[in-house]
Amino acid sequence: MLPLNGMPTRCALRVLFCVVMCACLRSGRASRLKSPALPIQSEREPIPSKGVSGCSFGGRFFLLEDTWHPDLGEPFGIMHCVQCYCEPQRGRKGKVLGKVSCKNIKQDCPEPSCDDPVLLPGQCCKTCPKGEVDRKQVEAVFDSFEYFQEKEKEDDLHKSYNDRSYLSSEDISPGESRTDFVAVLTGVKDSWLSSSSGVARARFSLTKTSLTFSITYQRISRPTRVVFLDSDGSTAFEYKVPKGLSDMICGVWKNLPKSHIRQLQTEQLRLTITTVTGRQEEIEGKIIKHRALFAETFSSTLISEKEHSGMGGIAMLTLSDTENNLHFILILQGLIEHSEKESPVVPIRVRLQYRQHVLREIRANITAHDPDFAEVLTDLNSRELFWLSRGQLEIAVETVGQDPRHISGFITGRKSCDTIQSVMSSGDALTPQKTGGMGSAVFNLRDNGTLDYQIQVVGVSSQVVGLTIEVKPRRRSKRSVLYDLTPEFHGPSGRAVGSWSRLEARHIHMLLQNELFVNVATAHSQDGELRGQIKALFYSGLEAPRHEIPVPLAGQFVSPPVRTGAGGHAWVSVDERCHLHYEIVVGGLSKADDLTVSAHLHGLAEIGELDETSVNRKRLLTGFYGAQAQGVLKDISAELLRHLDRGTAFIQVSTKVNPRGEIRGKVHVPNNCEFGTRGEADETEFDAMFIRDPEELKKDPHTCFFESQHYAHGSRWTPNYNNCFTCSCQKRTVICDPVICPVLTCSRTIQPEDKCCPVCDERKEPKDMTVPERIDEHPEGCYFEGDQKMHAPGTAWHPFVPPFGYIKCAVCTCKGATGEVHCEKVTCPALKCSRPVRRSPSDCCKECPGEDNPPLEHADMMQADGTSHCKFGKNFYQNSDNWHPRVPLVGEMKCITCWCDHGVTKCQRKQCQILTCSNIIRREGQCCPECQDSKEEEESIKGLEKKKSWGH
């Protein structure tokens, strides 16, 4: 293993960065509102919290023991024959640190056993081609799993509602995929605590490095602690349960170490919950992965009537998609005593009961090592389905023989901390429109099958004439209505609040499988102006009160109103530390448009209310892809908090198509935060990019020491010696750049003592200065993602791109009329001298040296603009030269050609034709993949050509 820090790979990455930067900056495009001109974007992944050990590589963070293939970006791509590893090492005082080491794994490739091995795309080692039988077996495995089936076309409405392939998570990227786990918790007999009669069911979802959990419990008082135990029995994570009256515990374990993720995946973690109310009790269980969790729509917790029995279990149930068959899986704990574990099997009987009357009975055998049991109850009749929908069916499990043991529980709809909600938009209507209206809905499913709903509709083009819950129609001309909520809709308020008490078991199943929709019909759109899918919004661990109706976000609320097909809603709350928690869900965005969106919190509810005294009017909440975003804003100004308290704040979501606002909504969050945020000031809950502890800063090898103070790598500050400079720390190197002052359009300016640039005189202007002329100054300015700052209209600055620092060869300006950021490459003057020099290493352009300046070495003669030479790695090339680049650990990249274009290095990968065959391989020495049977095709083509020649 070779440490990365001592190898040329770092140099290659820097060279590639410079090459791509120069090529991109010449185009003159800029900002997230247009095509980004800068090669490095801000991190899309959440930055790990403080204290998490790992490795940083290529702008990404890897946990300890992670392995990956380095990605050098276009056109080089992923180096599949190079494997990097985040190696854990112990530093001073025993702290575990991460060190990146990379090696070439091609030499470790096994020798293929066949005569004609092939190199598959995305692989480093050659393998023997699999036969047709093996391929069919692999395809059969995926064909049986419906989430891997092809999605239907947009206009295909003839699929059944229960074909869930059409609504598999299109809004969730592969990086956000979830893995579900479950645990049964029962009393621990050999614990030093009092034996408990409690039984709990815990469901877990692992997303990246966060584990959310929903716990329901019975026959035990409200727990105070939830503890995760590792394979050694040590505490891996402890969660203090907040006080409450519900039987649900919702929490999240963030930033799981790699070792604990591995233990979770291999089912080595255990969970305990304890209570100190009255007498102290404890229940415990093993966390297991189960394939049935994704399809579960009904559930039951099985308990024993005996006190302190240590027995319990759970049942996961679901209805068949096409028939009234009830599939269930039992997970049992403590039902088999120690004396029986010598016996290979234990006979049990499973009963479906209604008020102690046995409706169905199944006999089976289970083993001590595998107490799970799966079965199907076929053809449930209408009475059984009715009792199932009302939570009145009971499932009971009993051992057969002397002294039988018995556990049972009622079947109800699946419980979790997720929120059932829907965003209705005109873009998602059966006939898509752009009206600027939207609808919002929140649902709560009770144990007795009653569905409580809160629905609001805003900004529609005409009077609402219909509000219905529907299934996906088989044909556009015929909607399938399940429930009509129109009588409960109150037109003046635009709301419908009530309960649907006649849900059938099939409707509950469809609701919890995201197969129902809300449709809003208006006088101008009888079939529906708004429509939205009812989905479960995954629990995120934030404190936003999801049980309350959210803030509606509509295009009609933007000033001026926007006729858009999008809509959205947001939950917003302020905690006791004056931190803002928010969750935003957006629907109806056109897939043809750029789905990159950004959300801002503004301090005034109407553009016309902006006044001279208002400052810090706009804060970026988040930028995100897809349909939802959440976070915590901790450093909020006192003025913004006052606007939230008064109800004069709003959230505005912008897109590439409508950068001045796509949808918007008024926010009213009462709070007592008169003096601003209390506590630590971070951008969001997930952002802890820089170490702020002075003692920790001293240990960081990348720290800069400047003016008797330590600064973290990537941080920025104004130096004490001159406030007209801005400094940044770049790996022990301090770089200070002059501040470029904005061009002011006001008639009178003043120069503050503590500021570098003059500002407009905020005192009253002459009487002839009218209000409209002041509004034309476009006070909102531009938000630049590189430095994550607002810039005033007309401001010019060198872009800051973490972690590379200021790009001196580019200047960005804020266009006040549109709010867009425009970046251009600095044009250096043409020089007549033969040996130009760069006065400072951070300067972009060179100058002609004075007579007293010694000539520079050849390596420093590269001019940022105007010269025809190119430097790539350690080599120099003349204009029009071309070459194949060499990458450390890999060698010459023969499939990539670079050339020198008037001082700018450009590289391009060889363009390969699109293949339509199924067996694609890549042969050694060839740049493009090819079909495995291409030789046969060539021979057949040659045969045809010979026949043609004979005919002639």
HELIX and SHEET records of a PDB file:
HELIX    1   1 LEU A    4  GLY A    6  5                                   3    
HELIX    2   2 THR A    9  LEU A   25  1                                  17    
HELIX    3   3 ARG A   92  GLY A   94  5                                   3    
HELIX    4   4 LYS A  106  ASP A  108  5                                   3    
HELIX    5   5 GLU A  132  ASP A  143  1                                  12    
HELIX    6   6 GLU A  146  PHE A  148  5                                   3    
HELIX    7   7 ARG A  164  LEU A  167  5                                   4    
HELIX    8   8 PRO A  174  GLU A  176  5                                   3    
HELIX    9   9 LYS A  258  GLN A  265  1                                   8    
HELIX   10  10 ARG A  291  ALA A  295  5                                   5    
HELIX   11  11 HIS A  338  GLU A  340  5                                   3    
HELIX   12  12 SER A  382  SER A  389  1                                   8    
HELIX   13  13 SER A  426  ASP A  428  5                                   3    
HELIX   14  14 THR A  486  GLU A  488  5                                   3    
HELIX   15  15 ALA A  505  LEU A  512  1                                   8    
HELIX   16  16 GLY A  555  PHE A  557  5                                   3    
HELIX   17  17 ILE A  607  GLU A  609  5                                   3    
HELIX   18  18 ALA A  638  ARG A  646  1                                   9    
HELIX   19  19 PRO A  694  LYS A  699  1                                   6    
HELIX   20  20 VAL A  771  ILE A  775  1                                   5    
HELIX   21  21 HIS A  858  ASP A  860  5                                   3    
HELIX   22  22 SER A  934  GLY A  951  1                                  18    
SHEET    1   A 4 LEU A   2  PRO A   3  0                                        
SHEET    2   A 4 VAL A  96  ASN A 104 -1                                        
SHEET    3   A 4 VAL A  82  ARG A  90 -1                                        
SHEET    4   A 4 THR A  67  TRP A  68 -1                                        
SHEET    1   B 2 GLY A  54  PHE A  57  0                                        
SHEET    2   B 2 ARG A  60  LEU A  63 -1                                        
SHEET    1   C 8 THR A 235  LYS A 240  0                                        
SHEET    2   C 8 ARG A 225  LEU A 229 -1                                        
SHEET    3   C 8 ARG A 270  THR A 275 -1                                        
SHEET    4   C 8 GLU A 281  LYS A 289 -1                                        
SHEET    5   C 8 ARG A 178  GLY A 187 -1                                        
SHEET    6   C 8 VAL A 199  THR A 207 -1                                        
SHEET    7   C 8 SER A 210  GLN A 218 -1                                        
SHEET    8   C 8 MET A 248  TRP A 253 -1                                        
SHEET    1   D 5 PHE A 373  LEU A 377  0                                        
SHEET    2   D 5 LEU A 326  GLN A 333 -1                                        
SHEET    3   D 5 GLY A 312  LEU A 319 -1                                        
SHEET    4   D 5 PHE A 298  LEU A 302 -1                                        
SHEET    5   D 5 THR A 412  GLY A 413 -1                                        
SHEET    1   E 4 HIS A 357  ILE A 366  0                                        
SHEET    2   E 4 VAL A 346  TYR A 354 -1                                        
SHEET    3   E 4 GLU A 394  THR A 399 -1                                        
SHEET    4   E 4 HIS A 406  PHE A 410 -1                                        
SHEET    1   F 6 PHE A 489  HIS A 490  0                                        
SHEET    2   F 6 ARG A 495  TRP A 500 -1                                        
SHEET    3   F 6 LEU A 451  VAL A 458 -1                                        
SHEET    4   F 6 MET A 438  LEU A 445 -1                                        
SHEET    5   F 6 THR A 419  SER A 425 -1                                        
SHEET    6   F 6 LYS A 535  LEU A 537 -1                                        
SHEET    1   G 4 LYS A 478  ASP A 484  0                                        
SHEET    2   G 4 VAL A 464  ARG A 475 -1                                        
SHEET    3   G 4 LEU A 516  THR A 522 -1                                        
SHEET    4   G 4 LEU A 530  GLN A 533 -1                                        
SHEET    1   H 4 VAL A 551  LEU A 553  0                                        
SHEET    2   H 4 GLY A 567  VAL A 574 -1                                        
SHEET    3   H 4 LEU A 580  GLY A 587 -1                                        
SHEET    4   H 4 GLN A 628  LEU A 633 -1                                        
SHEET    1   I 4 LYS A 618  PHE A 624  0                                        
SHEET    2   I 4 VAL A 597  HIS A 602 -1                                        
SHEET    3   I 4 ALA A 649  THR A 655 -1                                        
SHEET    4   I 4 ILE A 663  VAL A 667 -1                                        
SHEET    1   J 2 CYS A 704  PHE A 706  0                                        
SHEET    2   J 2 GLN A 709  TYR A 711 -1                                        
SHEET    1   K 3 ARG A 716  TRP A 717  0                                        
SHEET    2   K 3 PHE A 725  CYS A 729 -1                                        
SHEET    3   K 3 VAL A 734  PRO A 738 -1                                        
SHEET    1   L 2 THR A 749  ILE A 750  0                                        
SHEET    2   L 2 VAL A 759  CYS A 760 -1                                        
SHEET    1   M 2 CYS A 782  PHE A 784  0                                        
SHEET    2   M 2 LYS A 789  HIS A 791 -1                                        
SHEET    1   N 3 ALA A 796  TRP A 797  0                                        
SHEET    2   N 3 ALA A 810  LYS A 815 -1                                        
SHEET    3   N 3 GLU A 820  LYS A 825 -1                                        
SHEET    1   O 2 PHE A 800  VAL A 801  0                                        
SHEET    2   O 2 GLY A 805  TYR A 806 -1                                        
SHEET    1   P 2 CYS A 870  PHE A 872  0                                        
SHEET    2   P 2 ASN A 875  TYR A 877 -1                                        
SHEET    1   Q 3 ASN A 882  TRP A 883  0                                        
SHEET    2   Q 3 ILE A 896  ASP A 901 -1                                        
SHEET    3   Q 3 VAL A 904  ARG A 909 -1                                        
SHEET    1   R 2 ARG A 886  VAL A 887  0                                        
SHEET    2   R 2 GLY A 891  GLU A 892 -1                                        
SHEET    1   S 2 ILE A 920  ILE A 921  0                                        
SHEET    2   S 2 GLU A 930  CYS A 931 -1                                        
END                                                                             
